């Protein structure tokens, strides 16, 4: 994943072609890189849409190169396009700021949200033998941040915010080798970001004693990220909640999509979410509370479902 805001690398392309014989809605879900957990989520959404609509919505999963690209494509796509991205990226596109400077387009103002998906969640994982219980204890320790990912960039930012810049030894090890490096004592901890429960954190917790650090309210405020609580018992040996930060992610489309399609996609997603959670625990972290992270407008078709289902929406979302 190439940058902080492209780390998610997600998109959803919906090609609604109605088959005269069986009235199928054909959907192409443009997701993350095939190696990502978010690509796996795309596969699960595809299965859920087929099951939840008795085959009326058929989804084909397609690899994506990044969220910025997905947002940029919104200005050239029609009503059959849906994409996933952090809500903050939509706000930047609509304002023509940061990576969208000089690339603004009136069609960005037509972007509308459908539903949240699992957030990109920060994990600061340390070995039990390291003696690290809070961020200040990382001084003088060896920590693996990785390279080029959202987690690496965010982790580096947090070290600076919390007075640890230059005081932590940064390991020159690939994040894919974090667990064995932790087990053999090569590092004292590692930083990773992804949907929770994170596979590499599950592996580390199961194979060696670890602690996932919590942030206090002041630290969370400094990061300017959303607060997220990982419930006790999520990881082996975790007997208390973990308070950390996340980068929210949601599925978006544009006002060009018809209301009935937006309604069907949103309704099926929420009604099949529990079934998806039985197959992958990260769906358990998606609930009504994540709706607060959608800071822009929601598609009218999706709003119809949310009102029917008793969701509370803000004026700004409608």
C-alpha positions as CSV (number, residue, x, y, z in Angstrom):
1,X,0.0,0.0,0.0
2,X,1.6,3.2,-1.2
3,X,0.6,6.1,1.1
4,X,-1.3,7.0,4.3
5,X,-4.5,7.6,2.4
6,X,-4.0,5.0,-0.3
7,X,-3.1,2.3,2.3
8,X,-6.6,1.0,2.2
9,X,-6.4,0.6,-1.5
10,X,-10.1,-0.1,-1.8
11,X,-12.8,0.5,-4.4
12,X,-16.1,-0.9,-5.4
13,X,-17.3,-0.8,-9.0
14,X,-20.9,-1.8,-9.6
15,X,-22.0,-2.7,-13.1
16,X,-25.7,-3.1,-13.0
17,X,-26.8,-5.0,-16.1
18,X,-30.3,-6.4,-16.0
19,X,-30.5,-9.8,-17.5
20,X,-33.9,-10.1,-19.2
21,X,-34.2,-13.8,-18.3
22,X,-33.5,-13.7,-14.6
23,X,-33.3,-9.9,-13.7
24,X,-29.8,-10.2,-12.3
25,X,-28.0,-7.1,-11.2
26,X,-24.3,-7.6,-12.1
27,X,-21.9,-6.0,-9.7
28,X,-18.1,-5.6,-10.0
29,X,-16.5,-5.0,-6.6
30,X,-13.2,-3.3,-7.1
31,X,-11.3,-4.0,-3.9
32,X,-7.8,-3.8,-2.5
33,X,-4.8,-5.7,-3.6
34,X,-5.4,-9.5,-3.6
35,X,-3.0,-10.0,-0.7
36,X,-5.0,-7.6,1.6
37,X,-7.6,-8.5,4.2
38,X,-9.8,-5.9,2.4
39,X,-9.8,-8.0,-0.7
40,X,-11.0,-10.9,1.4
41,X,-13.8,-8.7,2.6
42,X,-14.7,-8.1,-1.0
43,X,-15.1,-11.8,-1.5
44,X,-17.3,-12.1,1.6
45,X,-19.5,-9.2,0.5
46,X,-19.9,-10.8,-2.9
47,X,-21.0,-14.1,-1.2
48,X,-23.3,-12.1,1.1
49,X,-25.0,-10.2,-1.8
50,X,-25.7,-13.4,-3.7
51,X,-27.1,-15.2,-0.6
52,X,-29.1,-12.2,0.7
53,X,-30.8,-11.5,-2.6
54,X,-31.3,-15.1,-3.8
55,X,-28.9,-14.5,-6.6
56,X,-30.5,-11.2,-7.8
57,X,-27.3,-9.4,-7.1
58,X,-24.1,-11.1,-8.5
59,X,-20.8,-9.6,-7.5
60,X,-17.4,-10.1,-9.2
61,X,-14.4,-9.1,-7.1
62,X,-11.7,-7.1,-8.9
63,X,-8.3,-5.9,-7.6
64,X,-7.8,-2.2,-6.9
65,X,-4.6,-0.1,-6.9
66,X,-5.6,2.5,-4.3
67,X,-8.3,4.7,-2.8
68,X,-7.1,8.0,-4.4
69,X,-7.5,6.4,-7.8
70,X,-10.9,5.1,-6.8
71,X,-12.1,8.5,-5.8
72,X,-10.7,10.1,-9.0
73,X,-12.6,7.7,-11.1
74,X,-15.9,8.9,-9.6
75,X,-15.8,11.9,-11.9
76,X,-15.8,9.8,-15.0
77,X,-18.1,6.9,-13.9
78,X,-21.9,6.7,-14.1
79,X,-24.5,5.4,-11.8
80,X,-23.1,1.9,-11.7
81,X,-20.0,2.9,-9.8
82,X,-19.4,2.3,-6.0
83,X,-16.0,2.6,-4.3
84,X,-14.6,2.3,-0.8
85,X,-12.3,4.8,0.8
86,X,-11.7,6.8,4.0
87,X,-14.4,9.5,4.3
88,X,-11.6,12.1,4.8
89,X,-10.4,11.3,1.3
90,X,-13.8,12.3,-0.1
91,X,-13.7,15.5,1.8
92,X,-10.3,16.3,0.4
93,X,-11.5,15.6,-3.1
94,X,-14.5,17.9,-2.7
95,X,-12.2,20.6,-1.4
96,X,-9.5,20.1,-4.1
97,X,-6.9,19.7,-1.3
98,X,-3.8,17.6,-0.7
99,X,-3.4,14.9,-3.4
100,X,-6.5,16.3,-5.2
101,X,-5.0,19.8,-5.6
102,X,-5.5,20.8,-9.2
103,X,-7.7,17.7,-9.9
104,X,-11.0,19.1,-8.6
105,X,-14.2,18.3,-10.4
106,X,-17.9,19.2,-9.7
107,X,-18.8,15.5,-9.8
108,X,-16.9,15.0,-6.5
109,X,-19.8,16.9,-4.9
110,X,-22.1,14.2,-6.1
111,X,-20.4,11.5,-4.0
112,X,-22.7,9.8,-1.5
113,X,-22.0,7.2,1.2
114,X,-23.7,3.8,1.4
115,X,-22.3,1.9,4.5
116,X,-19.2,1.6,6.7
117,X,-16.9,-1.3,6.5
118,X,-14.2,-2.4,9.1
119,X,-11.9,0.5,10.0
120,X,-8.1,0.5,9.5
121,X,-7.1,0.0,13.2
122,X,-3.7,0.8,14.8
123,X,-2.0,-1.9,16.9
124,X,1.1,-1.3,18.9
125,X,2.1,-4.8,19.8
126,X,4.9,-5.5,22.3
127,X,6.3,-8.7,23.8
128,X,5.5,-9.4,27.4
129,X,9.2,-9.8,28.1
130,X,10.0,-6.3,26.9
131,X,8.6,-4.7,30.0
132,X,6.7,-2.1,27.9
133,X,3.4,-1.2,29.4
134,X,2.9,2.3,28.0
135,X,4.3,4.4,25.2
136,X,7.0,6.1,27.2
137,X,8.4,2.6,28.0
138,X,9.4,2.2,24.4
139,X,12.4,4.5,24.9
140,X,15.5,2.6,24.1
141,X,13.6,-0.4,22.7
142,X,13.6,-1.9,19.2
143,X,10.4,-1.4,17.4
144,X,9.4,-2.5,13.9
145,X,7.3,0.0,11.9
146,X,7.6,-1.5,8.4
147,X,7.9,0.6,5.3
148,X,5.5,2.5,3.1
149,X,2.2,1.4,4.7
150,X,-0.4,3.4,6.5
151,X,0.6,1.7,9.7
152,X,4.3,2.6,9.3
153,X,3.5,6.2,8.5
154,X,1.0,6.5,11.3
155,X,3.3,4.7,13.8
156,X,6.2,7.1,13.0
157,X,3.8,10.1,13.5
158,X,2.7,8.8,16.9
159,X,6.4,8.4,18.0
160,X,6.9,12.0,17.2
161,X,3.7,13.1,18.9
162,X,4.4,11.3,22.1
163,X,8.0,12.5,22.5
164,X,9.8,9.3,21.3
165,X,11.3,10.5,18.0
166,X,15.0,9.5,17.9
167,X,14.5,7.6,21.2
168,X,13.4,4.3,19.7
169,X,15.5,1.9,17.7
170,X,13.7,1.3,14.4
171,X,14.2,-2.3,13.2
172,X,15.1,-2.9,9.6
173,X,12.8,-5.9,9.2
174,X,9.9,-6.4,6.9
175,X,6.5,-6.3,8.6
176,X,5.8,-9.8,7.2
177,X,8.5,-11.1,9.5
178,X,7.3,-9.3,12.6
179,X,6.0,-12.3,14.4
180,X,9.2,-14.5,14.1
181,X,11.3,-11.4,14.9
182,X,9.3,-10.8,18.1
183,X,9.5,-14.5,19.0
184,X,13.3,-14.7,18.7
185,X,13.9,-11.4,20.5
186,X,15.1,-9.5,17.5
187,X,12.5,-6.8,18.2
188,X,10.6,-5.7,21.3
189,X,7.5,-4.8,19.4
190,X,5.9,-3.9,16.1
191,X,3.2,-1.6,14.7
192,X,0.5,-2.8,12.3
193,X,-2.7,-1.4,11.0
194,X,-5.6,-3.3,9.6
195,X,-9.1,-4.5,10.4
196,X,-9.4,-6.1,13.8
197,X,-8.8,-8.8,14.9
198,X,-5.6,-8.5,12.8
199,X,-4.2,-11.8,11.6
200,X,-0.6,-11.0,12.5
201,X,-1.6,-9.9,16.0
202,X,-3.6,-13.1,16.5
203,X,-0.6,-15.1,15.5
204,X,1.7,-13.2,17.8
205,X,-0.6,-13.4,20.8
206,X,-1.1,-17.2,20.2
207,X,2.6,-18.0,19.8
208,X,4.3,-15.7,22.3
209,X,3.1,-13.4,25.1
210,X,2.2,-10.0,23.9
211,X,0.6,-6.8,25.0
212,X,-1.3,-4.4,22.7
213,X,-0.8,-0.8,24.1
214,X,-3.8,1.5,24.7
215,X,-3.9,5.2,24.1
216,X,-5.4,7.7,26.6
217,X,-7.8,10.3,25.6
218,X,-5.2,13.0,25.3
219,X,-3.0,10.9,23.0
220,X,-6.0,10.1,20.8
221,X,-6.8,13.8,20.6
222,X,-3.2,14.5,19.5
223,X,-3.5,11.9,16.7
224,X,-6.7,13.5,15.3
225,X,-7.9,10.0,14.5
226,X,-11.1,8.3,15.4
227,X,-11.2,6.5,18.8
228,X,-11.8,2.7,18.6
229,X,-12.1,0.1,21.4
230,X,-11.1,-3.5,20.8
231,X,-13.0,-5.6,23.3
232,X,-11.3,-7.7,26.0
233,X,-10.8,-11.3,24.8
234,X,-10.2,-10.4,21.2
235,X,-6.6,-11.6,21.4
236,X,-5.2,-14.4,23.4
237,X,-4.2,-13.2,26.9
238,X,-6.0,-9.9,26.5
239,X,-8.1,-9.4,29.6
240,X,-9.0,-5.7,29.2
241,X,-10.3,-3.5,26.4
242,X,-7.7,-1.9,24.1
243,X,-8.3,1.8,23.3
244,X,-6.7,2.8,20.1
245,X,-7.2,4.8,16.9
246,X,-8.5,4.0,13.5
247,X,-9.0,5.4,10.0
248,X,-12.7,4.9,9.1
249,X,-13.5,3.4,5.8
250,X,-16.9,3.4,4.0
251,X,-18.5,2.4,0.7
252,X,-19.5,5.3,-1.5
253,X,-21.3,5.9,-4.8
254,X,-22.7,9.0,-6.5
255,X,-26.1,10.6,-7.0
256,X,-26.1,9.0,-10.4
257,X,-27.0,5.7,-8.8
258,X,-30.8,5.0,-8.7
259,X,-32.4,4.9,-5.2
260,X,-33.6,1.3,-5.5
261,X,-30.1,0.0,-6.2
262,X,-28.6,2.0,-3.3
263,X,-31.3,0.7,-1.0
264,X,-30.9,-2.9,-2.0
265,X,-27.1,-2.8,-1.6
266,X,-27.3,-1.2,1.8
267,X,-30.1,-3.3,3.1
268,X,-28.5,-6.6,2.1
269,X,-25.1,-5.5,3.5
270,X,-26.6,-4.9,7.0
271,X,-28.9,-7.9,7.0
272,X,-26.0,-10.2,6.0
273,X,-23.4,-8.7,8.3
274,X,-23.9,-11.2,11.1
275,X,-23.5,-14.1,8.8
276,X,-20.3,-12.5,7.5
277,X,-19.1,-12.1,11.1
278,X,-19.5,-15.8,11.6
279,X,-17.0,-16.4,8.9
280,X,-14.6,-13.5,9.7
281,X,-14.4,-11.8,13.0
282,X,-13.6,-8.4,11.6
283,X,-17.2,-7.9,10.7
284,X,-18.1,-8.0,14.3
285,X,-16.5,-4.6,14.7
286,X,-19.0,-3.0,12.4
287,X,-22.0,-1.6,14.1
288,X,-24.3,1.4,14.1
289,X,-21.6,3.3,16.0
290,X,-19.4,3.5,12.9
291,X,-22.1,5.5,11.1
292,X,-20.8,8.6,13.0
293,X,-17.6,8.3,11.0
294,X,-19.5,9.1,7.8
295,X,-19.1,12.8,7.8
296,X,-20.7,13.6,4.4
297,X,-24.0,12.9,2.8
298,X,-25.5,9.4,2.5
299,X,-27.2,8.3,-0.7
300,X,-31.1,8.9,-0.6
301,X,-31.7,5.2,-1.3
302,X,-29.5,4.2,1.6
303,X,-31.1,6.9,3.8
304,X,-34.5,5.2,3.1
305,X,-33.1,1.9,4.5
306,X,-31.6,3.5,7.5
307,X,-34.8,5.2,8.4
308,X,-36.8,2.0,8.0
309,X,-34.2,0.2,10.2
310,X,-34.2,2.8,13.0
311,X,-30.7,4.2,12.5
312,X,-30.1,7.7,13.8
313,X,-28.7,10.0,11.1
314,X,-27.4,13.5,11.4
315,X,-28.7,16.4,9.4
316,X,-25.4,16.6,7.6
317,X,-25.7,12.9,6.5
318,X,-29.1,13.5,4.9
